[in-house]
Amino acid sequence: MASSGSSVAVIPVHNEAPTTGIIVAVARVYLPVIVVDDASDDGSGPLAAATGATMLTLSKHQGKGAALRYGFAEAWRRGAEAVVTLDGDGQHDPHDIPRLLAASQRWPKSIIIGGCLDAAAEIPRHRLHAIRVASFWLNWLGGCSIQDTQSGFCVYPTAMPRSLPLRHGGFLLESEVLLKAAQAGCDIRELPIRAIYRSDQRSQYRSLWDGMTAATYLLYHGIRFWLRQSRQREDMP
């Protein structure tokens, strides 16, 4: 196994048996892998275990956010300095891990996002629309400039999520991390990657529901932000 310093990969999976094994096998070439099996019933967990991953198994389906929290907690327990997250549905190419790790080693206090919007033509239109809507609000609220705020392929300094007041789960957790990290002045950098979309690919991300959930969350915080700004302007002499 190639050296990865004190980094680990965390891969949440739920009923992704067709892709889990190969993703884990490739990721383990670069760093240790923790798979959080979110109550799969298709054998995803045993496949990941057979490929050499450390397994955390949830007794009931709790969603991606909860799976990531369990994975982060295990990474903290191990003393890892950075966590690479990627999805188990085959959308991300684990061969890109060294590029993200190199960026993380160069900027160890930064969140590194593997953004796929440089290849927007390959992304299904409904998914692309959800990404752009959520990214507009997050960039405005966080004062940052990120193309793909919905990417699940990221590197986090392990101390960062632990220090943020996170409250949400599901796919919303990743947006919440970025928003609160940006508002806390944390550095966020984006590295272009190629996302893999196949016609038979089964993603846990529901563009309408999960996209609207993220947009609603960010809109709510946007209204609060606008009201605060308005009150501050009114209070100015």
C-alpha positions as CSV (number, residue, x, y, z in Angstrom):
1,M,0.0,0.0,0.0
2,A,1.3,3.4,-0.9
3,S,2.1,5.9,1.9
4,S,-0.6,8.4,2.7
5,G,0.8,9.9,5.9
6,S,-2.0,10.0,8.5
7,S,-4.9,10.2,6.1
8,V,-7.8,7.7,5.9
9,A,-10.7,7.3,3.4
10,V,-14.3,7.2,4.6
11,I,-16.8,5.7,2.2
12,P,-20.5,5.7,3.2
13,V,-22.4,2.9,1.3
14,H,-26.0,1.9,1.2
15,N,-26.9,-0.9,-1.2
16,E,-24.1,-0.3,-3.7
17,A,-22.7,-3.8,-4.1
18,P,-21.9,-3.5,-7.8
19,T,-19.4,-0.7,-7.2
20,T,-18.3,-1.0,-3.5
21,G,-15.6,-3.7,-4.0
22,I,-13.7,-2.1,-6.8
23,I,-13.8,1.4,-5.2
24,V,-12.4,0.0,-1.9
25,A,-9.8,-2.0,-3.7
26,V,-8.4,1.0,-5.6
27,A,-8.7,3.4,-2.6
28,R,-6.7,1.0,-0.5
29,V,-3.7,1.3,-2.8
30,Y,-3.4,4.9,-1.6
31,L,-4.6,4.9,2.1
32,P,-6.5,2.9,4.7
33,V,-10.2,2.7,4.1
34,I,-13.2,2.9,6.5
35,V,-16.5,1.8,5.0
36,V,-19.6,2.8,6.9
37,D,-22.4,0.4,5.8
38,D,-25.6,2.2,6.3
39,A,-27.8,-0.9,6.8
40,S,-27.4,-2.3,3.3
41,D,-29.3,-5.5,2.5
42,D,-27.5,-6.3,-0.8
43,G,-24.1,-7.5,0.6
44,S,-22.3,-4.2,0.2
45,G,-20.8,-4.5,3.7
46,P,-19.3,-8.1,3.3
47,L,-17.9,-7.1,-0.1
48,A,-16.1,-4.1,1.4
49,A,-14.8,-6.2,4.3
50,A,-13.5,-8.9,1.9
51,T,-11.6,-6.2,0.0
52,G,-9.8,-5.1,3.2
53,A,-11.8,-2.2,4.5
54,T,-12.4,-1.5,8.2
55,M,-16.1,-1.9,8.6
56,L,-18.6,0.1,10.6
57,T,-22.1,-1.2,10.3
58,L,-25.2,0.7,11.2
59,S,-28.2,-1.4,12.4
60,K,-30.7,0.8,10.7
61,H,-30.6,3.1,7.7
62,Q,-29.7,6.6,8.9
63,G,-28.6,8.5,5.8
64,K,-25.3,9.7,4.4
65,G,-24.8,12.4,7.0
66,A,-25.0,9.9,9.9
67,A,-22.7,7.5,8.1
68,L,-20.1,10.2,7.6
69,R,-20.3,11.2,11.3
70,Y,-19.5,7.6,12.3
71,G,-16.6,7.5,9.8
72,F,-15.2,10.8,11.1
73,A,-15.4,9.6,14.6
74,E,-13.4,6.5,13.8
75,A,-10.8,8.6,12.0
76,W,-10.5,10.8,15.0
77,R,-10.1,7.7,17.2
78,R,-7.3,6.6,15.0
79,G,-5.6,10.0,15.2
80,A,-5.8,10.7,11.5
81,E,-5.0,14.2,10.4
82,A,-7.1,14.2,7.2
83,V,-10.1,12.3,6.0
84,V,-10.8,11.7,2.3
85,T,-14.5,11.1,1.6
86,L,-15.9,9.6,-1.6
87,D,-19.1,8.0,-2.6
88,G,-19.7,4.3,-2.9
89,D,-21.8,4.5,-6.1
90,G,-19.0,4.7,-8.6
91,Q,-19.4,8.4,-9.4
92,H,-15.9,9.2,-8.2
93,D,-12.7,7.7,-9.6
94,P,-10.6,6.6,-6.6
95,H,-7.5,7.0,-8.8
96,D,-7.9,10.8,-8.2
97,I,-7.1,10.3,-4.5
98,P,-3.4,11.1,-4.9
99,R,-4.2,14.4,-6.5
100,L,-6.5,15.4,-3.6
101,L,-4.0,14.2,-1.0
102,A,-1.2,16.2,-2.7
103,A,-3.3,19.3,-2.5
104,S,-4.1,18.6,1.1
105,Q,-0.4,18.1,2.0
106,R,0.3,21.5,0.3
107,W,-2.6,23.2,2.2
108,P,-3.1,21.0,5.3
109,K,-5.5,23.4,7.0
110,S,-7.8,23.7,4.0
111,I,-10.8,21.7,2.8
112,I,-10.1,20.3,-0.6
113,I,-13.1,19.7,-2.9
114,G,-13.0,17.5,-5.9
115,G,-15.2,19.5,-8.2
116,C,-16.7,18.1,-11.4
117,L,-18.3,21.1,-13.0
118,D,-15.4,21.5,-15.5
119,A,-17.0,18.5,-17.2
120,A,-20.6,19.8,-16.8
121,A,-21.7,18.3,-20.1
122,E,-21.4,14.9,-18.6
123,I,-23.6,15.6,-15.6
124,P,-27.4,14.9,-15.9
125,R,-29.3,18.1,-16.3
126,H,-31.4,17.7,-13.1
127,R,-28.3,17.0,-11.0
128,L,-26.4,20.0,-12.6
129,H,-29.3,22.3,-11.8
130,A,-29.4,21.2,-8.2
131,I,-25.6,21.8,-7.8
132,R,-25.8,25.3,-9.3
133,V,-28.7,26.4,-7.1
134,A,-27.1,25.1,-3.9
135,S,-23.7,26.6,-4.9
136,F,-25.2,30.0,-5.6
137,W,-26.6,30.3,-2.1
138,L,-23.6,28.7,-0.3
139,N,-21.1,31.0,-2.1
140,W,-23.2,34.1,-1.3
141,L,-23.6,33.2,2.4
142,G,-20.0,31.9,2.8
143,G,-18.3,34.6,0.8
144,C,-16.5,32.0,-1.2
145,S,-16.3,30.8,-4.8
146,I,-16.9,27.1,-5.2
147,Q,-18.3,25.6,-8.4
148,D,-19.3,22.2,-7.0
149,T,-20.5,22.6,-3.4
150,Q,-22.3,19.3,-3.6
151,S,-19.3,17.1,-4.3
152,G,-18.9,14.1,-2.0
153,F,-15.2,13.7,-3.0
154,C,-13.3,15.9,-0.5
155,V,-10.4,16.0,1.9
156,Y,-11.2,17.4,5.4
157,P,-8.6,18.2,8.1
158,T,-10.1,16.0,10.8
159,A,-10.1,18.8,13.4
160,M,-12.3,21.0,11.3
161,P,-15.7,19.1,11.3
162,R,-15.1,18.3,14.9
163,S,-14.8,22.1,15.7
164,L,-17.9,23.1,13.8
165,P,-21.5,23.2,15.4
166,L,-23.0,20.7,13.0
167,R,-26.7,19.9,13.4
168,H,-27.9,18.3,10.2
169,G,-27.7,14.9,8.5
170,G,-28.4,13.3,5.1
171,F,-26.8,14.9,2.1
172,L,-27.2,18.3,3.8
173,L,-24.3,17.6,6.2
174,E,-21.7,18.4,3.5
175,S,-23.3,21.7,2.6
176,E,-23.5,22.6,6.3
177,V,-19.8,21.8,6.8
178,L,-18.8,24.0,3.9
179,L,-21.1,26.9,4.9
180,K,-20.0,26.9,8.5
181,A,-16.3,26.4,7.6
182,A,-16.4,29.3,5.2
183,Q,-18.2,31.6,7.7
184,A,-15.6,30.7,10.3
185,G,-12.8,31.8,7.9
186,C,-11.6,28.4,6.9
187,D,-9.8,28.0,3.6
188,I,-11.6,26.0,0.9
189,R,-10.0,25.0,-2.3
190,E,-11.4,23.2,-5.3
191,L,-9.6,20.8,-7.6
192,P,-11.2,19.7,-10.9
193,I,-12.0,16.0,-11.2
194,R,-14.0,13.9,-13.6
195,A,-17.2,12.5,-12.3
196,I,-18.5,9.2,-13.8
197,Y,-22.1,9.0,-14.7
198,R,-23.5,5.8,-16.2
199,S,-27.0,5.2,-17.5
200,D,-27.3,2.2,-15.1
201,Q,-25.8,4.0,-12.1
202,R,-27.9,4.0,-9.0
203,S,-27.2,7.0,-6.8
204,Q,-28.5,7.6,-3.3
205,Y,-28.7,11.3,-4.2
206,R,-32.3,12.3,-5.1
207,S,-31.8,15.5,-7.1
208,L,-35.3,16.9,-6.5
209,W,-35.6,16.1,-2.8
210,D,-32.0,16.4,-1.7
211,G,-31.4,19.4,-3.9
212,M,-34.5,21.2,-2.6
213,T,-33.5,20.3,1.0
214,A,-30.1,22.0,0.5
215,A,-31.6,25.0,-1.3
216,T,-34.2,25.4,1.5
217,Y,-31.6,25.2,4.2
218,L,-29.4,27.8,2.4
219,L,-32.3,30.1,1.6
220,Y,-33.3,30.1,5.3
221,H,-29.8,31.1,6.2
222,G,-29.8,33.6,3.4
223,I,-32.9,35.3,4.7
224,R,-31.4,35.5,8.2
225,F,-28.2,36.9,6.8
226,W,-30.1,39.5,4.8
227,L,-32.1,40.5,7.9
228,R,-28.9,40.9,10.0
229,Q,-27.3,43.0,7.3
230,S,-30.4,45.2,7.1
231,R,-30.5,45.7,10.8
232,Q,-26.8,46.6,10.8
233,R,-27.4,49.2,8.1
234,E,-30.3,50.7,10.1
235,D,-28.2,51.0,13.2
236,M,-25.4,52.8,11.4
237,P,-25.3,56.6,12.3
